[in-house]
């Protein structure tokens, strides 16, 4: 069930010519690098994600942790079946492929992309699988003729785009009639905004990613004992008392918990964009796209939403 890539500018189906994917309309050429087709010339606002995922290539994969953290989150958010053979699925913002790995296990044909060179980490983890197709592209210029996917997935990404509403519309356009879309986004409310990252990001997002990473890697280990104690005493609210991420409640090994803590603290502080949304706004996105059977609710990453394009 192979799909043909189309020009992200013209939507004309690309042809293979002299080792490149070529648009016969605008004469643009797109090349593969290290096994991954590339439809962006540089990383734009997403450079920090390439830094983190190519450094922590396997950290959050269930196959590495021996747990089912990613799998449980995936099925809780999407409500999709565990077997989806014969279906085409588009995954936007794949990172190192923690959810690509879960999608691969469903038997669906999966096209997975990221704006950053995190696609190289995903290719290393999942590129050998026959039902996984990885490419690098912008969520605002997806290189496919619209309306060809049975399902579209976007977890942990929309808040980090310059215009989350426009990014949602781009994803919705890829869903075929009768197909499904599942997403999540950070929640915007007073409690959610009372987090250290929103105080620190005006400074940290301006630092070079490698410099910020070195700072985070140096500071986090010293704060982890206090963060674990605060979580144990006060639960989720205790975990927010310190300006780091901490995941001892997930049952990770001490070594892996330390990796997750550095990784997600960097993830909180480094993105150029962090635009949380309200429940009403997300419901409006689905309504404007004409989706039915819509469910928008609080979820593990803030707000989850899912719905179907009418036939």
C-alpha positions in Angstrom: 0.0 0.0 0.0 2.8 2.4 -0.9 1.9 6.1 -1.3 3.6 8.5 -3.6 5.1 11.6 -2.2 3.9 14.9 -3.6 5.6 18.3 -3.8 5.0 20.1 -0.5 4.7 23.3 -2.6 2.6 22.3 -5.6 1.0 19.0 -4.5 2.1 17.5 -7.7 3.1 13.8 -7.4 6.9 13.5 -7.4 8.8 11.4 -9.9 12.1 9.6 -9.2 14.8 11.1 -11.4 18.6 10.9 -11.2 18.4 9.8 -7.5 16.1 12.6 -6.5 12.3 13.1 -6.1 11.5 15.7 -8.6 8.5 17.9 -9.1 7.6 18.2 -12.8 5.7 21.5 -12.1 8.1 23.7 -10.2 11.3 21.6 -10.8 12.1 21.2 -7.1 14.3 18.3 -6.2 14.1 16.5 -2.9 16.8 14.0 -1.8 17.3 11.2 0.7 20.0 11.6 3.3 21.0 8.6 5.5 18.0 6.7 4.3 15.4 9.4 5.0 13.7 11.5 2.3 14.0 15.1 3.2 11.4 17.8 2.4 12.9 20.7 4.4 16.2 22.4 3.9 16.9 23.1 7.5 15.3 22.6 10.9 13.6 26.0 11.4 12.4 26.3 15.0 12.9 22.6 15.9 16.6 22.3 16.3 16.4 21.6 20.0 14.3 18.4 19.3 17.0 17.1 17.0 19.6 17.6 19.8 17.6 15.7 22.4 16.3 12.8 20.4 19.6 12.1 18.7 21.3 12.1 22.2 18.5 9.9 23.8 17.8 7.7 20.9 16.2 4.8 22.8 15.5 6.3 26.2 11.7 6.5 25.9 11.0 3.4 23.9 9.1 0.7 25.6 11.4 -1.9 24.1 14.2 -0.2 26.0 12.6 0.5 29.3 10.8 -2.9 29.6 7.6 -1.0 30.5 4.5 -0.1 28.5 4.5 3.6 29.2 4.3 4.7 25.6 1.9 1.9 24.6 -0.6 2.7 27.4 -0.5 6.4 26.6 -1.0 5.8 22.9 -4.1 3.6 23.3 -5.6 5.8 26.1 -5.4 8.9 23.9 -6.4 7.4 20.6 -9.0 4.7 21.5 -7.8 2.9 18.4 -7.7 -1.0 18.1 -4.5 -2.9 18.7 -4.6 -4.5 15.2 -4.9 -2.2 12.1 -3.6 -4.2 9.2 -4.4 -2.7 5.8 -4.7 0.8 7.2 -2.6 3.8 6.3 -1.5 5.9 9.3 0.3 9.3 9.3 2.3 10.2 12.4 3.3 13.8 12.8 6.2 14.8 15.1 7.7 11.3 15.6 10.8 12.3 17.6 12.9 9.2 18.3 9.9 6.9 17.5 8.4 5.9 20.9 4.9 5.9 19.3 6.2 4.7 15.9 7.2 1.6 17.7 3.7 1.1 19.0 2.2 1.8 15.6 4.4 -0.7 14.0 3.1 -3.4 16.3 -0.5 -2.8 15.0 0.4 -4.0 11.5 -0.7 -0.8 9.8 1.4 0.9 7.1 2.8 4.0 8.9 4.3 7.1 7.4 6.1 9.0 10.2 7.8 12.4 10.1 9.4 15.1 12.1 10.6 18.6 11.2 13.9 18.1 13.0 16.7 15.6 12.3 15.2 13.4 15.1 14.0 11.4 12.1 17.5 9.9 12.1 16.9 8.5 15.6 13.5 7.1 14.5 15.1 5.6 11.5 17.7 3.9 13.7 15.0 2.5 15.9 12.3 1.6 13.5 13.5 2.2 9.9 14.2 -1.5 9.4 10.6 -2.5 9.8 8.8 -3.1 6.5 5.6 -1.2 7.5 7.4 1.9 8.7 8.2 4.8 6.3 10.1 7.7 7.8 10.6 11.2 6.2 11.5 14.7 7.3 9.0 17.4 6.6 7.1 20.4 8.1 3.7 19.8 9.6 2.6 22.9 7.5 3.7 21.3 4.2 3.1 17.6 4.4 4.3 16.0 1.1 1.1 14.0 0.3 -2.0 14.7 -1.7 -4.6 15.4 1.0 -7.2 12.8 2.1 -5.3 9.6 1.8 -4.8 8.4 5.4 -7.2 6.2 7.4 -5.8 7.7 10.6 -3.6 10.6 11.6 -1.7 10.9 14.9 0.0 13.8 16.5 1.1 13.5 20.2 3.3 16.0 22.0 3.7 18.3 19.1 1.0 20.9 18.3 1.9 23.2 21.2 5.5 23.5 19.8 4.4 24.8 16.4 4.2 28.5 15.6 0.5 28.3 14.8 -1.1 25.2 16.4 -4.5 25.9 14.8 -2.9 26.0 11.3 -0.9 22.8 12.1 -4.2 21.1 13.2 -5.8 22.1 9.9 -2.9 20.7 7.9 -3.2 17.3 9.8 -7.0 17.3 9.4 -6.7 17.7 5.6 -4.7 14.4 5.4 -7.6 12.3 6.9 -9.7 10.5 4.3 -13.5 10.6 4.5 -14.4 8.2 7.3 -10.9 8.4 8.7 -9.8 9.3 12.2 -7.6 12.0 13.8 -6.1 11.7 17.4 -4.0 14.4 19.0 -3.0 16.0 22.2 -1.8 19.4 23.2 -0.7 21.2 26.5 -3.6 22.6 28.5 -4.0 26.3 29.2 -5.5 27.0 32.5 -4.2 28.7 35.7 -3.0 25.5 37.3 -1.2 24.3 34.2 0.5 27.6 33.7 1.8 27.6 37.3 4.8 25.6 36.2 8.5 26.5 36.4 9.0 26.2 32.7 6.8 29.2 31.9 8.9 31.3 34.3 12.2 30.1 32.9 11.5 29.7 29.2 11.8 33.4 28.3 15.5 32.9 29.1 16.2 29.3 28.4 14.6 29.2 24.9 17.1 31.8 23.8 20.2 29.8 24.8 22.0 27.6 22.2 20.5 24.1 22.6 23.9 22.5 23.3 24.7 25.0 26.1 21.2 24.6 27.6 21.6 20.8 27.5 24.9 21.0 29.4 23.4 23.2 32.0 20.4 20.9 32.5 22.6 17.8 32.6 24.7 19.4 35.3 21.8 20.7 37.5 19.2 17.9 37.3 21.0 15.1 39.1 21.5 17.3 42.2 17.8 18.2 42.3 16.4 14.7 41.8 16.5 13.4 45.4 14.4 16.4 46.5 12.1 16.0 43.5 11.5 12.3 44.3 10.8 13.2 48.0 8.4 15.9 47.0 6.5 13.6 44.6 6.3 10.9 47.3 5.0 13.3 49.9 2.6 15.4 47.7 2.1 13.5 44.5 1.8 15.4 41.2 1.7 18.8 42.9 4.9 18.0 44.9 6.6 17.1 41.6 6.0 20.6 40.4 7.8 22.3 43.3 11.2 21.9 41.6 12.0 23.1 38.1 12.8 19.6 36.7 10.9 16.6 35.4 10.9 13.5 37.6 9.3 10.1 36.9 10.0 7.8 39.8 6.2 7.0 39.8 6.5 5.2 36.5 8.6 2.4 37.8 11.7 3.2 35.8 15.1 2.0 36.9 17.2 4.7 38.6 19.5 5.0 35.6 16.6 5.4 33.2 14.7 7.7 35.5 17.8 10.0 35.5 17.8 9.9 31.7 14.1 10.7 31.4 14.5 13.6 33.9 17.3 15.3 32.0 15.6 14.6 28.7 12.2 16.0 29.7 13.6 18.9 31.6 15.5 20.0 28.5 12.3 19.3 26.5 10.4 21.7 28.8 12.9 24.5 28.7 14.3 24.5 25.1 11.5 24.7 22.5 11.1 28.0 20.6 7.4 27.6 20.9 5.1 26.5 23.7 1.5 27.4 23.1 -1.0 25.6 25.4 -4.7 25.6 24.5 -8.1 25.5 26.1 -10.6 22.7 25.8 -13.0 25.1 24.0 -10.3 26.0 21.5 -9.5 22.4 20.6 -13.2 21.6 20.3 -13.4 24.5 17.9 -10.6 23.1 15.8 -12.5 19.8 15.3 -15.8 21.6 14.6 -14.2 23.9 12.0 -12.7 20.9 10.3 -16.2 19.3 10.1 -15.3 16.3 12.2 -17.9 14.1 14.0 -17.9 11.8 17.0 -15.5 14.3 18.6 -14.2 13.7 22.1 -12.0 16.4 23.7 -11.0 16.0 27.3 -8.2 16.3 29.8 -5.5 13.7 29.2 -2.0 12.6 30.3 -0.3 15.4 28.4 -2.9 18.2 28.9 -5.8 17.9 26.4 -6.6 14.9 24.2 -8.9 15.1 21.1 -10.1 12.6 18.6 -12.8 12.5 15.9 -13.7 11.4 12.4 -14.1 13.0 9.1 -17.6 12.4 7.7 -17.9 10.0 4.8 
